[in-house]
Amino acid sequence: MKILIVGATGRVAAKLIAQLALEGHEILAGARSPEKVLKDHHVTPLKLDLHDDLEALSKIVKDVDVIYFVAGSRGRDLLQTDAFGAVKIIQAAEKNHINRFIMLSSAFSLEPEQWKNQGIESLLDYNIAKFFADNYLVHQSNLDYTILQATALIDGEGSHRINLNEHSSSKNTIQNVAETLAAIIKFNNTTKKIIKMSDGVTLIDEALKQV
């Protein structure tokens, strides 16, 4: 497939790009600093700034089969990047008839009642930004979306095994998240789904087959 990655220099994005390249996909890697994108013959870096308006972004976000939105400001630019940046990419996808859209999000983005719980209270503003972006994708677009809600990201070697939804726990290796994102496009049953994940016991493909 021809795939656009939005936010291509992030921690998850780098491993996602490596996994998709390994599988032979053609990747357009959109980033504010394209010179920092992973170097690979399957990867074409693109200058993509989420502060730009919809018209400018629509000239870049086109002619692909799938869009992954994995951009994140790590709390520094929540409104323009995590919230409205995502909305503009969704709008650009619709404008250019790109139906498949995969969003990386927070485990509790759509559960405000959880936001003050111990351990995630510091993510309040991030969860608010993702709440609006995710709701826009689900309720105000017609895209074939998947929202992958990851629990806390940690470094380390991926186990290739995950738990989903009510069985998910508190931690995710970045490698497991990247591999799960890459695998989502292999399964039609993941469309129009919100999936919560963590490291776990089930092989990634087997877990996604059961969504």
ZIZI-V143940 format. One record per run of one state. SS is the DSSP state (~ for helix, > for strand, _ for the rest). FROM is the first residue (numbers start at 1). TO is the last residue. Records with the same first field share a line. If there is no record, write none. Layout:
SS: FROM-TO ; FROM-TO
This chain:
_: 1-1 ; 7-10 ; 23-25 ; 32-33 ; 37-42 ; 48-53 ; 59-65 ; 70-77 ; 96-99 ; 107-111 ; 115-120 ; 140-143 ; 151-151 ; 155-160 ; 168-170 ; 185-187 ; 191-192 ; 200-201 ; 210-211
>: 2-6 ; 26-31 ; 43-47 ; 66-69 ; 100-106 ; 144-150 ; 152-154 ; 161-164 ; 171-173 ; 193-199 ; 202-203
~: 11-22 ; 34-36 ; 54-58 ; 78-95 ; 112-114 ; 121-139 ; 165-167 ; 174-184 ; 188-190 ; 204-209
